[in-house]
Amino acid sequence: MNPNVSVIVVVWNGREYLSRCLSGLSTQTYQDFEVVLIDNGSTDESTVGLHEKFPNINLHMERLGTNRGFAAANNIGARIAKGRWLALLNSDAFPQPDWLARLIQAAESNPEFSFFASRQLQANRPSLLDGAGDIYHLSGQAWRQYSGYPADRFGLASAEVFGACAAAALYLREIFLQVGGFDEDFFSYYEDVDLSFRLRLQGFRCLYVPNAVVQHIGSASVGTRSDFSLYHWQRNLIWSFVQNMPSALLWRALPLHLLTNIIFQIHFTLQGHGTILCRAKLDALRGLSLALRKRRKIQNKNNIDAATLLPMMERGLLQPYLKNYNIRRLLRLEQN
């Protein structure tokens, strides 16, 4: 019989963390799952000997000859998967033993929701949250809710959120495939935000599950402020906005989106990353015709009106730029 859940783990040169990730899966209290491991062209022998090391895991491994990107690798895993549910787990994310059980319990208890976000703690500082579901701002910016906030005070209640961070998320496989999975042109970064937006447009809803807990390193393979991550984040931010923002909201949101891109360009230029930001924005513009073709297809399948979608977005003018300041202020107050 097919398992109820397929856990997809994509790894690229992740030998340092992969064993800890799989160890977490090997101790899950919920057992009706398989692991679909996609080796995305690793050169560090990340996946050698895993069947022998984890004999109690129902492990299917697919080795790709080259790094196809996070988006494409997960799509391959989704097509291979046999489960009704897809649980996406980064190779640098380490689940607690009841992680899967809590997600499936939430899914069965809340059938009006079709995808689910985990509670992510910072692996190197578990007293702080890494995220509690994704927030999407009308400007096109997105971030993980409560990232950097004290874990003992924030993100403790279950609530509907805009989307799920794919480092540790649960999706109905049927709807994942129905919307086409991740956009492979994104390669990596923002692909989960884009997927959440497309799912939202078709009327699917996301629930944050606070007792489904993982510890997450984050950008372990390429670094959080590398040129690679900065380029893909800033390019894909534009494509996702153009493709997904409904026409009824587009003209209201466009000035905010343009302002956001100007602010990012100034900010990262002052930090010495101006060249990579320029390249990201130019490549986004070069890909705009393709993004507009995708937009027509996405908007033709839009099943939700703007009045229903807008309350799920954040709209404060300064909110995206003050969130880090608010975190630092909160931590200073607690230390005093």
C-alpha positions as CSV (number, residue, x, y, z in Angstrom):
1,M,0.0,0.0,0.0
2,N,1.1,3.5,-0.7
3,P,2.2,5.6,2.3
4,N,0.0,8.5,3.4
5,V,2.8,11.0,3.4
6,S,5.9,11.4,1.1
7,V,8.6,13.5,2.8
8,I,10.7,15.2,0.1
9,V,14.2,16.1,1.1
10,V,16.4,17.9,-1.5
11,V,20.1,17.9,-0.7
12,W,23.0,19.7,-2.5
13,N,26.4,19.2,-0.8
14,G,24.7,18.9,2.6
15,R,26.8,16.2,4.2
16,E,27.2,18.3,7.3
17,Y,23.5,18.4,8.1
18,L,21.7,15.6,6.2
19,S,22.4,12.8,8.7
20,R,20.8,14.9,11.5
21,C,17.8,15.6,9.3
22,L,17.3,11.9,8.5
23,S,17.9,11.0,12.2
24,G,15.0,13.2,13.0
25,L,12.8,11.5,10.4
26,S,13.9,8.0,11.7
27,T,12.4,8.8,15.2
28,Q,9.0,10.1,14.0
29,T,6.1,8.9,16.1
30,Y,4.0,8.9,12.9
31,Q,5.2,6.0,10.7
32,D,3.0,6.0,7.5
33,F,5.5,7.8,5.4
34,E,8.2,7.4,2.8
35,V,11.3,9.6,2.3
36,V,12.0,10.8,-1.3
37,L,15.6,12.0,-1.2
38,I,16.7,14.1,-4.3
39,D,20.5,14.4,-4.5
40,N,20.7,17.6,-6.6
41,G,24.1,17.0,-8.1
42,S,26.1,16.8,-4.9
43,T,29.9,16.5,-5.1
44,D,30.6,15.8,-1.4
45,E,29.1,12.3,-1.3
46,S,26.2,13.5,0.8
47,T,24.0,10.5,0.0
48,V,26.6,7.7,0.1
49,G,25.7,4.8,2.5
50,L,22.3,6.3,3.7
51,H,20.3,3.1,3.2
52,E,22.7,1.2,5.5
53,K,22.8,4.1,8.0
54,F,19.0,4.4,8.2
55,P,17.6,1.0,7.5
56,N,14.3,1.8,9.3
57,I,13.4,4.6,6.9
58,N,11.4,3.8,3.7
59,L,13.9,5.7,1.6
60,H,13.7,6.3,-2.2
61,M,16.8,8.1,-3.6
62,E,17.0,9.9,-6.9
63,R,20.4,11.2,-7.9
64,L,20.5,14.1,-10.5
65,G,23.6,14.6,-12.5
66,T,23.7,18.4,-12.0
67,N,22.2,20.9,-9.7
68,R,18.7,21.5,-11.2
69,G,17.7,24.0,-8.5
70,F,15.6,23.6,-5.4
71,A,12.3,24.2,-7.3
72,A,12.9,21.6,-10.0
73,A,14.3,19.0,-7.6
74,N,11.2,19.2,-5.4
75,N,9.0,18.9,-8.5
76,I,10.8,15.8,-9.4
77,G,10.3,14.4,-5.9
78,A,6.6,15.3,-6.1
79,R,6.2,13.3,-9.3
80,I,8.0,10.3,-7.8
81,A,6.1,10.5,-4.5
82,K,3.3,8.0,-3.7
83,G,1.7,9.7,-0.7
84,R,-1.5,11.7,-0.5
85,W,0.4,14.4,1.3
86,L,3.8,16.0,0.4
87,A,5.9,17.0,3.4
88,L,8.7,19.2,2.2
89,L,11.7,19.3,4.6
90,N,15.1,21.0,4.0
91,S,18.2,19.0,4.6
92,D,19.2,21.5,7.2
93,A,15.9,21.3,9.0
94,F,15.7,18.9,12.0
95,P,12.2,17.8,13.0
96,Q,11.0,16.9,16.5
97,P,9.7,13.3,16.9
98,D,6.0,14.4,16.6
99,W,6.5,16.8,13.7
100,L,4.7,14.7,11.1
101,A,2.1,13.5,13.6
102,R,1.2,17.1,14.5
103,L,0.9,18.1,10.8
104,I,-1.3,15.2,9.9
105,Q,-3.4,15.7,13.0
106,A,-3.9,19.4,12.0
107,A,-4.8,18.4,8.4
108,E,-7.4,15.8,9.5
109,S,-8.9,18.2,12.0
110,N,-9.0,21.2,9.6
111,P,-10.2,19.9,6.2
112,E,-10.9,23.5,5.0
113,F,-7.1,24.0,4.8
114,S,-5.0,22.4,2.1
115,F,-1.4,23.3,3.1
116,F,0.3,23.8,6.5
117,A,3.2,25.7,7.9
118,S,5.5,24.4,10.7
119,R,6.9,26.2,13.7
120,Q,10.6,26.8,12.9
121,L,13.2,27.5,15.5
122,Q,16.7,28.7,14.8
123,A,18.9,25.6,15.1
124,N,21.8,27.5,16.5
125,R,19.7,29.5,18.9
126,P,16.5,27.6,19.6
127,S,15.2,30.3,22.0
128,L,14.4,32.4,18.9
129,L,11.9,31.7,16.1
130,D,13.1,31.1,12.6
131,G,9.5,31.5,11.3
132,A,5.8,30.8,12.0
133,G,4.3,30.8,8.5
134,D,4.9,33.3,5.7
135,I,3.7,36.9,5.5
136,Y,3.1,38.5,2.1
137,H,3.1,42.3,1.8
138,L,1.1,44.2,-0.9
139,S,4.5,45.5,-2.2
140,G,5.6,42.0,-3.2
141,Q,7.9,41.5,-0.2
142,A,7.5,38.4,1.9
143,W,9.1,37.2,5.1
144,R,8.7,34.6,7.8
145,Q,6.3,35.6,10.6
146,Y,8.0,36.3,13.9
147,S,11.5,35.4,12.6
148,G,14.0,36.4,15.3
149,Y,11.4,36.8,18.0
150,P,11.5,35.0,21.4
151,A,10.1,31.5,20.9
152,D,8.5,31.4,24.3
153,R,6.3,34.4,23.6
154,F,5.4,34.4,19.9
155,G,3.9,32.0,17.4
156,L,2.2,29.9,20.1
157,A,-1.3,29.9,18.6
158,S,-2.6,28.2,15.5
159,A,-3.8,30.6,12.8
160,E,-4.4,31.1,9.1
161,V,-1.3,32.5,7.3
162,F,-0.7,33.6,3.8
163,G,1.7,30.7,3.0
164,A,4.2,28.1,4.2
165,C,7.9,28.2,4.2
166,A,9.0,25.1,2.2
167,A,11.8,24.3,4.6
168,A,9.1,22.4,6.6
169,A,5.7,22.4,5.1
170,L,2.8,20.0,4.3
171,Y,0.8,20.1,1.0
172,L,-1.9,18.0,-0.5
173,R,0.0,16.4,-3.4
174,E,-3.0,16.8,-5.6
175,I,-3.1,20.6,-5.3
176,F,0.7,20.9,-5.5
177,L,0.6,19.2,-8.9
178,Q,-2.6,21.0,-9.9
179,V,-1.0,24.4,-9.8
180,G,2.2,23.1,-11.4
181,G,4.4,22.8,-8.4
182,F,7.3,25.2,-8.0
183,D,8.1,27.6,-10.8
184,E,11.4,26.1,-12.1
185,D,12.5,29.3,-13.6
186,F,13.0,30.6,-10.1
187,F,15.7,28.0,-9.5
188,S,15.7,28.7,-5.8
189,Y,14.5,31.4,-3.3
190,Y,10.9,32.8,-3.3
191,E,9.7,29.7,-5.0
192,D,7.6,28.8,-2.0
193,V,6.2,32.3,-1.7
194,D,5.2,32.1,-5.4
195,L,3.6,28.7,-4.9
196,S,1.6,29.9,-1.9
197,F,0.3,32.8,-3.9
198,R,-0.8,30.5,-6.8
199,L,-2.5,28.2,-4.3
200,R,-4.2,31.2,-2.7
201,L,-5.5,32.4,-6.1
202,Q,-7.2,29.0,-6.6
203,G,-8.9,29.3,-3.2
204,F,-6.7,27.0,-1.1
205,R,-5.8,28.1,2.4
206,C,-2.8,27.6,4.7
207,L,-2.8,26.9,8.5
208,Y,0.1,27.5,10.8
209,V,0.6,24.5,13.2
210,P,2.5,25.7,16.3
211,N,3.2,22.2,17.7
212,A,4.8,20.9,14.5
213,V,8.3,22.0,15.3
214,V,11.6,21.8,13.4
215,Q,15.0,23.5,14.1
216,H,16.3,25.1,10.9
217,I,19.8,26.3,9.9
218,G,18.7,28.2,6.8
219,S,20.7,28.7,3.6
220,A,23.2,26.2,4.8
221,S,24.4,25.4,1.3
222,V,24.9,29.0,-0.1
223,G,24.8,31.4,2.9
224,T,22.1,33.9,3.9
225,R,23.8,36.9,2.3
226,S,25.7,35.4,-0.5
227,D,25.6,36.9,-4.0
228,F,23.7,33.7,-5.1
229,S,20.9,34.1,-2.5
230,L,20.7,37.9,-3.0
231,Y,20.4,37.6,-6.7
232,H,17.7,35.0,-6.8
233,W,15.7,36.6,-4.0
234,Q,15.7,40.0,-5.7
235,R,15.0,38.7,-9.2
236,N,12.3,36.3,-8.2
237,L,10.5,38.9,-6.0
238,I,9.7,40.8,-9.1
239,W,8.6,37.8,-11.2
240,S,6.3,36.5,-8.4
241,F,4.6,39.9,-8.0
242,V,4.1,40.3,-11.8
243,Q,2.7,36.8,-12.3
244,N,0.4,36.6,-9.3
245,M,-0.9,40.0,-8.2
246,P,-4.6,40.1,-9.4
247,S,-5.5,42.9,-11.8
248,A,-7.9,44.4,-9.2
249,L,-4.9,45.0,-6.9
250,L,-2.1,45.4,-9.4
251,W,-2.3,49.2,-9.9
252,R,-2.8,49.8,-6.2
253,A,0.2,47.7,-5.4
254,L,2.5,48.8,-8.2
255,P,3.8,52.0,-6.7
256,L,4.7,50.1,-3.5
257,H,6.4,47.5,-5.5
258,L,8.5,50.1,-7.4
259,L,9.4,51.8,-4.2
260,T,10.5,48.5,-2.7
261,N,12.9,47.8,-5.5
262,I,14.3,51.3,-5.3
263,I,14.9,51.0,-1.5
264,F,16.5,47.6,-1.9
265,Q,18.8,48.9,-4.6
266,I,19.9,51.8,-2.4
267,H,20.3,49.7,0.7
268,F,22.3,46.9,-0.8
269,T,24.4,49.3,-2.9
270,L,25.4,51.1,0.4
271,Q,26.4,47.6,1.7
272,G,28.6,46.9,-1.3
273,H,26.2,44.6,-3.2
274,G,25.0,47.1,-5.8
275,T,26.4,45.2,-8.8
276,I,24.5,42.0,-7.9
277,L,21.3,43.9,-7.3
278,C,21.5,45.6,-10.7
279,R,22.1,42.2,-12.4
280,A,19.1,40.7,-10.5
281,K,16.8,43.6,-11.6
282,L,18.0,43.6,-15.2
283,D,17.5,39.9,-15.5
284,A,14.1,40.2,-14.0
285,L,13.2,42.8,-16.7
286,R,14.6,40.6,-19.4
287,G,12.4,37.8,-18.2
288,L,9.3,40.0,-18.0
289,S,7.7,38.9,-21.3
290,L,7.8,35.2,-20.0
291,A,6.4,36.3,-16.6
292,L,3.5,38.1,-18.4
293,R,2.7,35.0,-20.4
294,K,2.6,33.0,-17.2
295,R,0.5,35.7,-15.6
296,R,-2.2,35.3,-18.2
297,K,-2.4,31.5,-17.5
298,I,-2.4,32.1,-13.7
299,Q,-5.0,34.8,-13.7
300,N,-7.3,32.8,-16.0
301,K,-7.5,30.2,-13.2
302,N,-8.0,32.7,-10.4
303,N,-10.9,31.6,-8.2
304,I,-10.7,34.2,-5.5
305,D,-11.8,37.8,-5.5
306,A,-9.5,40.7,-4.4
307,A,-11.7,41.5,-1.4
308,T,-11.1,38.0,0.0
309,L,-7.4,38.0,-0.8
310,L,-6.4,41.4,0.4
311,P,-7.0,40.8,4.1
312,M,-4.5,38.0,4.0
313,M,-1.8,40.5,2.9
314,E,0.0,43.0,5.0
315,R,-0.4,46.6,3.8
316,G,1.4,49.0,6.2
317,L,3.7,51.3,4.3
318,L,6.7,51.1,6.7
319,Q,6.0,47.6,8.0
320,P,8.5,45.7,5.8
321,Y,11.3,48.1,6.8
322,L,10.7,48.3,10.5
323,K,10.4,44.6,11.3
324,N,14.1,44.2,12.0
325,Y,14.1,47.3,14.1
326,N,11.1,46.0,16.1
327,I,12.9,42.7,16.8
328,R,16.1,44.5,18.0
329,R,14.0,46.8,20.2
330,L,12.1,43.9,21.7
331,L,15.3,42.0,22.5
332,R,16.9,45.1,24.1
333,L,13.8,45.6,26.3
334,E,14.0,42.0,27.4
335,Q,17.7,42.2,28.2
336,N,17.1,45.2,30.4
